[in-house]
């Protein structure tokens, strides 16, 4: 599966790429389908049914809001966070939707069904949407939010990235060993290979560079916003935002960095906290590769840009390109959906991506990049997804800080070696996949096990 870098890095709103961004895209696709078929003007009623993990943690993850926003014609990459609250509240109070310029009755309580004990066959994150004219079914589709904001329909094969002529990019790969062989054969770094592939997809080098710069800009903005906001996160757990107070404390004691050789770790933790508090509040973030793990890569990239000697815009672009290459391997050979493989598919994958990317930005060889990525995942294997209250808050926010620190450690370990190691990245990806299959469903974003049931919510 050859993907674009910008399939892995997408701008969206929190709190979840699979439960918020994906369902919103699914509803947008259904509206587009109704428009093409000519049914849109006939629609008098819409019903949406959520299955599996989308039903079990949909309330906490904002899936009902995402459905309403999508049916209102909002795209996750364009809608403003303030609009999300406004449109949702308006629909709930008026019990009506504006669909294609027409007002139709829509009561979220009645027309969004949460099927907690049913799962559609293809994936735990299933959605069925139905359009009616009076009692006549006009059209219906089943969609699956498969992680990272990716959405597929029943019977549909996931799309691949092709160039303008419909051809595959020049250097397609599906395994880490293939990636290394292509790099060595063509005397390319991982980032150079990825940028050549992306150039063939986008057709313009400047467009590619501008898109990379935009991704980093949104990441930086989420860090900056997170460092300024305070108060209680929504959802009812009473979780207080910590990033602002941590930022003010670190800023007030610059001399501490001179005395404490590990002071940079506090800043990395701050960056990750800031992003994921923004995500938990429904703010704008970059799926990297998911929203639940959106703080890991920005935190490590901010560490590179702000603490590493010789950091540059070129290095930032190489970091993102390298991270995307690693993410594609997980997407193709395993999963980036916590509902499918647990949090190892989110924090674990983000840690692996960030570790390899940092090693590459620091001048590591292709083999050292692969080693760093392998270390990053090896020590996240088996991580469960057990969010308290179905919210992307506890333990999700702090897990991003730990994932970022692990990624930096993994990169430094790999750079101290020569790239030769016993466990390959391909092997650890397959192990992660098998572990996810074996994991009980109560530990896979259902809030039916682990911390979700062993910690009193209030």
Secondary structure by P-SEA (a helix, b strand, c coil): ccccccccbbbbbcccccccaaaaaaaaaaaaaaaaacccccccbbbbbbcccccccccccaaaaaaaaaaaccccccccaaaaaaaaaaaaaacccccccbbbbbccccccccccccccccccbbbbbbbbcccccccccccccccccccccccccbbbbbcccccccccccccaaaaaaaaaaacccaaaaaaaaaaaaaccaaaaaaaaaaaaaaaaaaaaaaacccccccccccccccaaaaaaaaaacccccccccaaaaaaaaaaaaaaaaaaaacccccccccccccaaaaaaaaaaacccccccaaaaaaaaaaaaaaaaaaaacccccccccccccaaaaaaaaaaaaaaaaacccaaaaaaaaaaaaaaaccccccccccccccaaaaaaaaaaaaaaaaaaaaaaccccccccaaaaaaaaaaaaaacccccccccccccccccccc
